[in-house]
Amino acid sequence: MSNAPFMQLYVGDYLTDTRHLTTEQHGAYLLILMTMWSKGGQLPSDPKKLARIAGLSGRKWASVWEEISEFFTVDGDVITNQRLQKEYKKARDKSELRAQAGSKGGKAKSLKNNKASVAKATALPKQGQKSEPYIDNSEDKSSSLSNDDGYQEFLDAHPRSRETLDGERSWEEALASGLSADDLIAAARRYAEASKTYDPDKVKFSDNWLRDRSWEKCPPPKTARKIGQTEILEHNAAWVNGDKFIAPNMISRSMVEELIAREMVTLERVKQRGLA
């Protein structure tokens, strides 16, 4: 498909999953993935065709396929890759969303200006263009969320911000669940502080952080509860009126007098407990 959006490669994820492959197997795997992307997310499950795409002989392809087949799903007469299909759908959805936004925003402008704005809103790098092949979608700033709901402040607070449609949806879902923007922003700041000691590659992107509900792992610090005078009196009265052993110096004389004055204990009971 000549109009397929550019293919984004998550290098860290890729290397984590494919460390065991040889150079030849890496090449074949990537050629299959890139061709699959350009064909809309799937390829015919035909060994001869797949061998040609990978640039291998039929015999060599058979041995390579044994190693890389774990990354694909064979569905009847086609093969697919679940991650690739998911990313392809996200890219197409984003392209359509941009087109809709561009169309709505251009209605109030002249036809000439409208054409220019729609072209800018809908354009995605196509296969074969001389653009950087792995530009991060997070650089797109055409967010559908206004700054009023705190999302931009959240991105500024997060240590690894990435503005994506998935992140926006997760933000909206978090707010809809009852969380406040202030709570999420504060949690992002606590995560930023805690992640200073992390390996940089281990710090989550903001969209993944929201998706995984990682704010639950960044609760506000617990503060010591201040015990009031009434609670102290009730605690000591319970000791005096109870049956457990109590040492003579366990409760001060002034406390005993206060308990008696408040009629929380009797003088007789105080004498019984050896506190008089």
Order of alpha helices (4+ residues) and beta strands (2+ residues): alpha-alpha-beta-alpha-alpha-beta-beta-alpha-alpha-alpha-alpha-alpha-alpha-alpha-alpha-alpha
